[in-house]
């Protein structure tokens, strides 16, 4: 009898936990070339619903677990979302016109629209400043006068700071709902990494699927922190032979891991400094391992030859999807990580004179 009561309780509980809720979304657009639209979950990439767009109108009416961050998209992978929204049990109306998309629906969606509109205002300011800088430069034979450059840069920086502050304010005011998950997934790169990391530690929806990439990046930053032990990975050299990072790091020498690519102008400009450091300190035990963000083996080989690189090289030829880059949170190149003899990280992003100074300090 007790087992039957327990089974009934569990069945009832599970039914409540996974109960689905009705949603209704109406989409209107002034674009005449849109024929099919999709309602996709931005949390796991699944297609929740699809509809034919007739005379610029489409509607979605279904049932799923709510609330959920969703996208109205013209493709099933939601790679080109028309807009993002919080899908809940309040009917939503989305109107797309040239240059803007308005969402009317639940209080959360209205609030998100207001926040997004404010952020867009700053984006427009930045765009206008860039256009002004281009026009002034064109009128001066391609050169932007220093006075104009300083003025425009100051205004641009103020717009960037203003946008970041408005997003931070919105995050602090909405810790108990899905708005921050949306904002961080879209505008997270406008905020300081430390702020985002601290915010997510106590955020109620920190494990939302929309934040997977952000959470992965935050974990990568911890792996890249000064004092952290190296995290191993395996990649092929130019001959296709696999090597581990541990083949070089943690073997008793200082090792600089240099993330670069043959197509990267700043990387090529920095390479003489790296080469100088290698030639000067390699006889004392200093090692370098290059991790290429190239996608074509031929370009990687040619770049290595042209730049006179003689130290070990590895790559998975995935460009910005380089697994080692993801592992260590590399979002821009050139980038470097200096590992100590014990395999722990000593410094990051050493370039030019900073690299030279650090190595002189080590090998004095």
LUMLOMI-449305 format. One record per residue (C-alpha): residue number from 1; z, x, y. Coordinates in steps of 0.05 Angstrom, whole numbers, always signed. Layout:
N
> NUM; Z; X; Y
...
//
This chain:
364
> 1; +0; +0; +0
> 2; +18; +57; +48
> 3; -49; +91; +32
> 4; -86; +27; +48
> 5; -50; +19; +114
> 6; -63; +92; +132
> 7; -137; +85; +114
> 8; -143; +22; +156
> 9; -109; +57; +215
> 10; -155; +118; +210
> 11; -217; +74; +205
> 12; -196; +35; +266
> 13; -180; +99; +305
> 14; -246; +132; +287
> 15; -283; +70; +307
> 16; -250; +72; +375
> 17; -261; +147; +383
> 18; -335; +143; +370
> 19; -348; +75; +402
> 20; -412; +74; +442
> 21; -421; +41; +510
> 22; -481; +7; +542
> 23; -520; +41; +598
> 24; -576; +18; +642
> 25; -619; +61; +687
> 26; -677; +39; +731
> 27; -726; +92; +755
> 28; -776; +84; +811
> 29; -825; +137; +836
> 30; -882; +143; +885
> 31; -918; +193; +840
> 32; -978; +159; +808
> 33; -990; +212; +755
> 34; -924; +199; +717
> 35; -937; +158; +655
> 36; -877; +172; +610
> 37; -806; +188; +628
> 38; -747; +209; +586
> 39; -672; +202; +590
> 40; -643; +266; +562
> 41; -573; +291; +551
> 42; -562; +355; +590
> 43; -502; +369; +546
> 44; -539; +380; +481
> 45; -613; +371; +498
> 46; -624; +308; +457
> 47; -671; +253; +481
> 48; -629; +190; +490
> 49; -685; +143; +509
> 50; -758; +141; +532
> 51; -798; +92; +573
> 52; -869; +80; +599
> 53; -875; +85; +674
> 54; -918; +27; +698
> 55; -935; +19; +772
> 56; -883; +73; +786
> 57; -826; +37; +750
> 58; -789; +50; +685
> 59; -723; +27; +657
> 60; -675; +52; +604
> 61; -627; +5; +569
> 62; -586; +30; +510
> 63; -520; +51; +482
> 64; -487; +120; +472
> 65; -422; +157; +481
> 66; -404; +156; +555
> 67; -395; +185; +605
> 68; -448; +238; +596
> 69; -488; +285; +640
> 70; -561; +265; +634
> 71; -629; +279; +664
> 72; -689; +237; +681
> 73; -748; +280; +659
> 74; -823; +278; +651
> 75; -818; +321; +588
> 76; -776; +314; +526
> 77; -742; +381; +534
> 78; -718; +364; +604
> 79; -746; +430; +629
> 80; -772; +394; +691
> 81; -717; +343; +707
> 82; -732; +295; +763
> 83; -657; +289; +775
> 84; -590; +297; +741
> 85; -538; +242; +739
> 86; -473; +221; +706
> 87; -492; +168; +656
> 88; -437; +116; +651
> 89; -429; +41; +642
> 90; -448; +25; +714
> 91; -523; +8; +722
> 92; -558; +64; +760
> 93; -619; +60; +804
> 94; -659; +123; +817
> 95; -712; +124; +871
> 96; -758; +185; +876
> 97; -800; +195; +938
> 98; -835; +256; +965
> 99; -783; +311; +973
> 100; -721; +271; +954
> 101; -688; +232; +898
> 102; -634; +180; +912
> 103; -584; +155; +861
> 104; -546; +89; +869
> 105; -495; +70; +817
> 106; -424; +85; +800
> 107; -375; +117; +850
> 108; -383; +184; +814
> 109; -458; +182; +821
> 110; -454; +163; +894
> 111; -404; +219; +906
> 112; -449; +269; +870
> 113; -509; +247; +911
> 114; -470; +259; +975
> 115; -449; +328; +953
> 116; -520; +345; +931
> 117; -549; +321; +997
> 118; -501; +365; +1036
> 119; -520; +425; +992
> 120; -594; +408; +1003
> 121; -583; +410; +1078
> 122; -561; +482; +1073
> 123; -620; +498; +1028
> 124; -667; +469; +1081
> 125; -634; +512; +1134
> 126; -644; +575; +1092
> 127; -717; +557; +1079
> 128; -730; +546; +1153
> 129; -700; +613; +1170
> 130; -744; +647; +1118
> 131; -806; +614; +1146
> 132; -786; +634; +1217
> 133; -776; +706; +1194
> 134; -845; +706; +1161
> 135; -879; +676; +1223
> 136; -846; +727; +1270
> 137; -865; +784; +1224
> 138; -937; +761; +1220
> 139; -941; +760; +1296
> 140; -916; +832; +1298
> 141; -965; +863; +1248
> 142; -920; +850; +1189
> 143; -857; +880; +1221
> 144; -796; +839; +1237
> 145; -762; +864; +1301
> 146; -690; +887; +1290
> 147; -662; +837; +1339
> 148; -696; +779; +1304
> 149; -677; +807; +1235
> 150; -604; +811; +1254
> 151; -603; +742; +1285
> 152; -638; +709; +1226
> 153; -597; +746; +1174
> 154; -532; +724; +1208
> 155; -556; +652; +1209
> 156; -578; +657; +1136
> 157; -511; +686; +1114
> 158; -474; +630; +1151
> 159; -516; +578; +1115
> 160; -502; +611; +1047
> 161; -427; +614; +1063
> 162; -427; +542; +1088
> 163; -460; +517; +1025
> 164; -413; +555; +980
> 165; -353; +528; +1018
> 166; -378; +457; +1012
> 167; -387; +465; +937
> 168; -318; +496; +928
> 169; -288; +438; +967
> 170; -324; +388; +922
> 171; -300; +425; +860
> 172; -228; +422; +883
> 173; -232; +348; +898
> 174; -262; +328; +830
> 175; -223; +366; +777
> 176; -214; +303; +735
> 177; -287; +283; +727
> 178; -356; +309; +707
> 179; -381; +326; +778
> 180; -357; +399; +774
> 181; -395; +409; +708
> 182; -458; +386; +743
> 183; -445; +428; +806
> 184; -428; +492; +769
> 185; -488; +486; +723
> 186; -534; +479; +784
> 187; -499; +519; +839
> 188; -454; +566; +799
> 189; -493; +627; +821
> 190; -476; +612; +894
> 191; -402; +622; +879
> 192; -361; +683; +864
> 193; -355; +697; +789
> 194; -280; +704; +794
> 195; -273; +637; +828
> 196; -315; +602; +774
> 197; -277; +636; +718
> 198; -209; +616; +747
> 199; -233; +545; +760
> 200; -258; +535; +689
> 201; -191; +557; +659
> 202; -158; +491; +680
> 203; -219; +445; +687
> 204; -214; +383; +644
> 205; -287; +387; +622
> 206; -294; +462; +615
> 207; -324; +454; +545
> 208; -378; +406; +567
> 209; -446; +426; +539
> 210; -474; +432; +610
> 211; -430; +493; +619
> 212; -449; +530; +556
> 213; -489; +583; +592
> 214; -435; +590; +646
> 215; -381; +598; +594
> 216; -423; +649; +557
> 217; -432; +688; +621
> 218; -357; +686; +636
> 219; -344; +713; +566
> 220; -395; +768; +579
> 221; -360; +788; +643
> 222; -295; +797; +604
> 223; -332; +842; +555
> 224; -358; +882; +614
> 225; -290; +889; +649
> 226; -263; +958; +663
> 227; -219; +981; +605
> 228; -253; +935; +554
> 229; -274; +965; +487
> 230; -349; +964; +476
> 231; -380; +905; +440
> 232; -431; +929; +389
> 233; -503; +905; +382
> 234; -566; +927; +345
> 235; -636; +938; +373
> 236; -699; +975; +354
> 237; -724; +1040; +384
> 238; -798; +1049; +401
> 239; -813; +1066; +328
> 240; -782; +1001; +305
> 241; -721; +1035; +276
> 242; -657; +995; +287
> 243; -598; +1028; +322
> 244; -529; +1005; +339
> 245; -494; +1017; +405
> 246; -438; +1047; +363
> 247; -487; +1101; +341
> 248; -477; +1130; +411
> 249; -415; +1099; +442
> 250; -344; +1116; +421
> 251; -364; +1183; +391
> 252; -324; +1227; +439
> 253; -373; +1231; +497
> 254; -384; +1193; +562
> 255; -445; +1148; +553
> 256; -484; +1112; +607
> 257; -520; +1050; +583
> 258; -577; +1038; +632
> 259; -610; +969; +635
> 260; -679; +975; +664
> 261; -753; +954; +657
> 262; -820; +987; +670
> 263; -840; +929; +716
> 264; -776; +934; +758
> 265; -790; +970; +824
> 266; -717; +985; +840
> 267; -708; +1011; +769
> 268; -765; +1060; +778
> 269; -738; +1081; +846
> 270; -670; +1094; +816
> 271; -695; +1132; +755
> 272; -700; +1200; +789
> 273; -625; +1195; +804
> 274; -610; +1178; +731
> 275; -656; +1234; +707
> 276; -621; +1284; +754
> 277; -553; +1263; +726
> 278; -577; +1271; +655
> 279; -606; +1340; +666
> 280; -544; +1364; +702
> 281; -489; +1335; +657
> 282; -522; +1328; +588
> 283; -506; +1401; +571
> 284; -433; +1382; +582
> 285; -436; +1324; +533
> 286; -461; +1267; +578
> 287; -507; +1217; +543
> 288; -552; +1160; +566
> 289; -579; +1101; +526
> 290; -634; +1060; +558
> 291; -639; +985; +545
> 292; -707; +960; +567
> 293; -719; +889; +593
> 294; -794; +896; +579
> 295; -832; +844; +540
> 296; -891; +888; +521
> 297; -882; +950; +479
> 298; -941; +984; +511
> 299; -913; +976; +581
> 300; -845; +1001; +557
> 301; -876; +1063; +526
> 302; -919; +1078; +587
> 303; -861; +1068; +635
> 304; -817; +1115; +594
> 305; -871; +1168; +593
> 306; -890; +1161; +667
> 307; -817; +1167; +689
> 308; -802; +1226; +644
> 309; -746; +1191; +606
> 310; -723; +1234; +547
> 311; -658; +1199; +526
> 312; -654; +1146; +471
> 313; -685; +1078; +485
> 314; -676; +1009; +454
> 315; -705; +940; +466
> 316; -716; +873; +433
> 317; -776; +861; +480
> 318; -747; +795; +504
> 319; -747; +811; +578
> 320; -692; +770; +613
> 321; -672; +741; +546
> 322; -651; +810; +522
> 323; -592; +799; +475
> 324; -555; +860; +500
> 325; -564; +835; +571
> 326; -533; +768; +553
> 327; -477; +803; +515
> 328; -457; +842; +577
> 329; -474; +790; +630
> 330; -532; +829; +661
> 331; -566; +784; +714
> 332; -601; +838; +754
> 333; -630; +906; +741
> 334; -622; +964; +747
> 335; -552; +958; +720
> 336; -508; +1009; +686
> 337; -444; +1011; +644
> 338; -407; +1077; +635
> 339; -367; +1082; +570
> 340; -313; +1133; +560
> 341; -304; +1179; +499
> 342; -261; +1125; +466
> 343; -313; +1071; +475
> 344; -277; +1035; +532
> 345; -313; +1017; +597
> 346; -299; +1065; +653
> 347; -345; +1039; +708
> 348; -403; +992; +720
> 349; -464; +990; +766
> 350; -461; +1064; +784
> 351; -524; +1083; +822
> 352; -549; +1141; +865
> 353; -493; +1181; +897
> 354; -440; +1138; +864
> 355; -464; +1159; +795
> 356; -468; +1232; +816
> 357; -398; +1230; +846
> 358; -367; +1197; +785
> 359; -398; +1247; +737
> 360; -376; +1306; +781
> 361; -306; +1277; +779
> 362; -308; +1272; +703
> 363; -339; +1340; +690
> 364; -307; +1382; +745
//
